[in-house]
Amino acid sequence: MSDSVSAHICFGIALEEGDELPWEKEGFSDANDWWRHINGYKASFEIFENGNYIGGVKPAEDVIDRYYKERREWEKAHPLPVEYWNAGSHSIPSYVLVVPQPQMICGRWEPSAFDPADLVVPAQALAAFEQFCQRFSVPGKASWQLCCFAP
């Protein structure tokens, strides 16, 4: 019996066991929550308090939609310049901090043809990634990574 895996080609830093990322150092489990926090994002209105709907009452769908639309618009204008991938498995994780583009992902049982010449990291994305790594003292040197993920 064999395991199925997904293959990922990306440009980034393979992290060593024990490397702590900036959001983890500050007690955040989610990089996007941390990014919004350190960059001063404030919703124009709140629907949550301590992780639950305010007053325990779910707002109307249009209110929820407006809340998340506002957040998505802010995130588009202030993108997190990195992504965090598990390149191992759920039981034995191995992490890679990557430039969001370009990425190539080949899902289980689906071969994908590609031209290696297409693997070019946009200068602006690379600069933002490197600036992030320097600002937050991320260890390691970025390079092309071929990763897999097995559930």
N, C-alpha and C positions, 0 to 999 in steps of 0.2 A: 504494500500500500504506500502511496506517495502523497506528499502534501502539495497543494497548489499554492503558487505565489504570484504576486504582481511585481513587475520590474519597473524601476524608476531610473531615469537618467536626469541628473540635476547638477547644478553648480553650487557648491557650498562647502561646509566644514563638517567632517565626521567628528562627532563629539566623543570624548573619552568618558568612561564610567566615572561618575562623581563630578563631572563638569556641571556647574550650576548656572542656569541661564538667568538673565536679569530679572524676569518676572518671578522666578522661583525665589531669588534672593529677597524679594520684597513681599513674599507670601501670597502671590497670585498663582493660581493653577492654570489660568487661561491667558495667553499672550495678548490677545485682543483686548481683554478687560484691562490688563496692565497698561497697554499702549494708550487706550482712551484716558486712563487715570493720569499717567505722567504728562500727557499732552493737554490736559485741562478740559476734556470733553464734558459738557454738562447738557443734558437733555433739557429742552424748553419746558417739559413737564415730566413727571414721574408716574410710573404705574406699579413700581415695585418698592418695597420697604423690607430690608433684611432678607432679600431673596424670595419674598412672597408678594402677591398682589396686595396693594394698600387696602387695609381694612378687611383683607381676606376675600374681597370681591373681584372677580374677573371683569375687567372693563369690556366695553363693547368692542367687537372685532375691528371697526373702523378706527377706534382709539389705539388699539394695539398695532394696527397697520401703520398709523401715523408715527407712533413711537419708534418702530423699527425702521421705517423709511428715513426718518430724520437721522438715525444712527448710521444707516448705510450710506447716506449722502456725506456725512462727516468722514466716515472711513474711506470713501472714495477720494475725498479731498486730502486726507491725511493717512495714506496707506502705511501699514506696518511693512517695513522693507525686508522682512525675513519670513520664512515659513519654517515650521518645526515638524519634521517627519520621523516616524518610527520606521527604521529600516531593518527591523528584526522581526519579532513576533510579539504577540500579547504576553506570552510567558517569558520571553527573553528579549526585552527591548534593546534597541541600539539606535541612537538618535543622530540626525543630521540637521543642521541649520542651513537652509538653502535660500538662494535668490529666487523670488517668486516666478521669474520667467527667464529663460525658457525651461520648460519641463517636458519630459516625455514619459508617459505612463502606459505600460502594456498590461492590460488586465489578464486575469487567469484565462488560459486556453485561447487567447486571442493574439496571434502573432501580428506584429505591426512593422511595416517597412518604413524606413526613414532615411533621409540624406544627412550624414554627419555634418555636412557643411551648414545645415540649418541650426546647428547647436552653437549659437552665438549669444553671448550675454549682452543685452543692451547696456551701453555705457552708463546711462542714468541709473539703471537698476543696480549695476555693479557698484557704482559710487555710493548709492544709498546704503547698500549692504555693507560695504567696507566702513562707511562712516558709523553705522550702527555698531558694528563689531568693535571698532576702536572706542567709541563713546562708552560702551558698556563692558569693555575688557573681555570680549569673547575670545577664548584661546583657540589657537589653530590657524591654519592657512587654507583659504578656499581653493578648491580644485574640482574637476569633474568627478562626479560620484555615480557609480552604478550600484543601485540598492535594490533590495527585494523586501517584500513584506509577506509574511505567512501568518494567517490568522491562528 
